Amino acid sequence: MLTTRLFLLASCLFNVGCQAEPDKGRASDTAAERSLATKISGTGKAEVQPAKSEMGKIDPEPVATSRGLVVSKTDIDVNGKPACDFLIRYPEAVDQNVSWNGESCTQISARFIAVDELRRAGQLDDIAEEAKMDLERIPSKQVFYIESEFTASAYPLNIAGVVYEVSLAD
């Protein structure tokens, strides 16, 4: 029992898995023993490693798609105020959430739009060069775009494949 608790402590220290404090019962000790493997190194020190089933990739694989897609949209509250949460999918990227605070989903327009259309409308004239490069880098040449009565934003992917906001009009 003491050995199992030491393994759990070591796994927390090595960030292997410290999600919740284990129950005091033997069942959780057995599960912890099954999820950890111990390896004795040449120096005689024990090294705690995750079981082989846990040694996969951290990030999920991107879903194959040829163009951007709004997977879902949901009205939510943020600090007591309305907001709209979107789950969007870019080609060659993992699904990501975008939240628009201050207005419900019915009060805004959100869609994927061609980058060329934004350029023709003059909405890309005043944005940073890095943002322009990210917009050009999008495989589908379409960007997630949200417009409300008074403002608009685009949500391109940066070089790391993470969505961020680019304010287009205020």
N, C-alpha and C positions, 0 to 999 in steps of 0.2 A: 504494500500500500504506500509506504514511504517512497519507494522507488518510482512508482507511478506518479506520485505528486511531484517528484523531482523532474521527471520527464516532462510533465505539463508545464512546470515553471521554466524549464529550459526551452520548451517550444515557444512559450510566450516571449522569452528574451530574444530568440532567434526569429520572431515574427512568423512562426509556422502556423499558429492557430490559437489565438487567445480570444475566443468569441464570447464565452460566458463562463462563469464559475461553475465547475462540475458539481453535480449532485453528490451527496455524501455516500450514496449507495454504491455497491460493487458493480452494478451494470455500467455506469459511466466510466469506472476505472477500466473495465474490460474493453469498452469502445475506444478509450484513449490508447490503451496498449495496442489495439489493432491498427489504429491510425498512425502510429509512430513506429519507426524502425530505428534501431540503435546500431551504430557501426563503431567498432573499436579500431582506432587508427594505430599506426606503427608505434606511436609514442605511448600507447596504453590508455589514452584519454577517450572517453565515450563521446561520440558526436551524435546528436539527435537530428534525424532527417525525416521529412514527410514520407509516408508510404508512397509507393509508385503510382497509385491511382490519383494522388494529389499533386503530382509533379507535372501537370499540364501547363498550358499557356494561361496567363492571367487574364488577358483580354479575349473576349469572344471573337470568333471569326466574322468578317464582314459578310453581309448578305448580298448575293449577286443581284444587281439591278442595273439597267442601262440609263436610268434617269432618276432624278430626285423624287421622293415620295413622302407625303405626310401620312405616317402610319396611324396616328391617333391625335385627337385634341380633346382636352378636358377642361372644364371650368373648375378653378380651384380658388381658395382664399389664401392670401399672403398677408399676414399681420392684420387680418380683419378686412382687407380690401380685395376686390375681385381681381382675378388674373386668369390667364389662359395658358395651359401647359400643352406643348406639342411634342410628340415623338416623331422625329424626322429621320429619313434614311437617304444618305448620299451614296452614289455608286462607289464601290471599293472602300467603304468606311462602315464602322459599326453604328447602330442606331443611337441617337443622342436626343436629349431633351432640350427644348428651348422654351423659356417662360416669358410671357409678355405681362408685365405687372400694371395694375391700375385700370384695366378694362377686361370685360368678359369676352369670351370667344365670339359672341354675336355682335360685338361692337367693333371688331377688327376684320380686316381681310388678310388672309395668309395663303401663300401658294409658292410654288417654285416658278421662277421667272427667268427668262433668258438674260444672261449678262449683257448681251448686245442691246437688249431693249432698255435696260437701265442706263447704258452708255448713251444711247440715242436721246433719252429723256434728260440727259445732263446730270443725273443723280450721282455719277461717279467722279465728277470734276474735282470735288473738294476733299476726297478721302485720301488717306495715307498711301504711299507707294506700296508698302507691304500688303495692305488690303487689296490694292489693285492686282498685285502679283498673285495673291491667294485666289481672287476671283478668276483670273486667267487659268489657274492651275486646275480648277474643278473639271473632272473628266467629262461630265455631261454638259458643261458650259451653261448650267442653270444653277441659280442660287435661291435658297429659301428666303422669302421676302414677306415682311409684315408691314401693313399700312393701317394707320388709324386716322381719325379726323384731322389730327394736327401734326403727326410725325410718321416716319417710316424708317425701317432698319432692314439691312440684309444680314444674313448669317452664313458667311462662307466657312470653309474648312481651312485651318492653318496648315503649315507643313507637317505638323504632327498628327493631322487628321482630326483635330478637335474644333468643334463649332464655336464661333465667337460672334459678338454683335458689332456691326459697323453701322453707326447712325448716319442716315442719308438725308433726313429733313427734320427740322425742329421749328 
